[in-house]
Amino acid sequence: QVQLVESGGGLVQPGGSLKLSCAASGFTFGTYWMYWVRQAPGKGLECLSGISSTSKTTYYADSVKGRFTISRDNTKNTLLLQMNSLESEDTAVYYCFRRARGDWGQGIQVTVSS
């Protein structure tokens, strides 16, 4: 059974940092592109970042480019998202996503507020 479990969210002040983790199981993690997607209150899904199976290629949406860094550890079946210089507009539920099979994590809340 495929499972994607996010952790590391929470409340942070503007300008602060958080690091999200996604623990993957039930499939060969190291062979798939993986993505982080978020949904802000009242808005649609936004694909923030993606990373190839070998970490050689990454993608960032303009909204997070230069502030967020995606990475993965295939030995630990873990996807990571380092988020720096957080803004109130980054407040959202963040999801780990395996696009190839349409698998989603349960999501984790990130709130940026003073």
Secondary structure, DSSP 8 states (H G I E B T S, - for coil): --EEEEE--EEE-TT--EEEEEEEESS-GGGS-EEEEEE-TTS-EEEEEEE-TTSS-EEE-TTTTTTEEEEEETTTTEEEEEE-S--GGG-EEEEEEETTTTEE---EEEEE--
